[in-house]
Amino acid sequence: MANGSGDLSYVQTRYLQNAAYIRLKNLTVGYSLPQKFTRKFSVENIRFYFSGENIFELTKLCKNYDPEVLSSDKHPMQRTYSFGLNITL
């Protein structure tokens, strides 16, 4: 019936999804304190930083789908965040 002129031969878009997306994959932000502050502590440099991978994506796809893979048997991408402090004496 699907190949003929029966009820199932009509074009439909019920399961069609928009695969457009935007993703922030990598971000690293750091800040070094000015030396006029670090010298008070007998330190050459103090740096704070934040780093993240796969921070977010905006898409209209179902949550189970990764827009880059478009396969339901793949696991969603993991999000990784790290932050820290570097001190140079």
Secondary structure, DSSP 8 states (H G I E B T S, - for coil): -TTTTSGGGS---TT-----EEEEEEEEEEEE--HHHHGGGT-SEEEEEEEEEEEEEEESS-TT--TTT--TTS-----EEEEEEEEE-
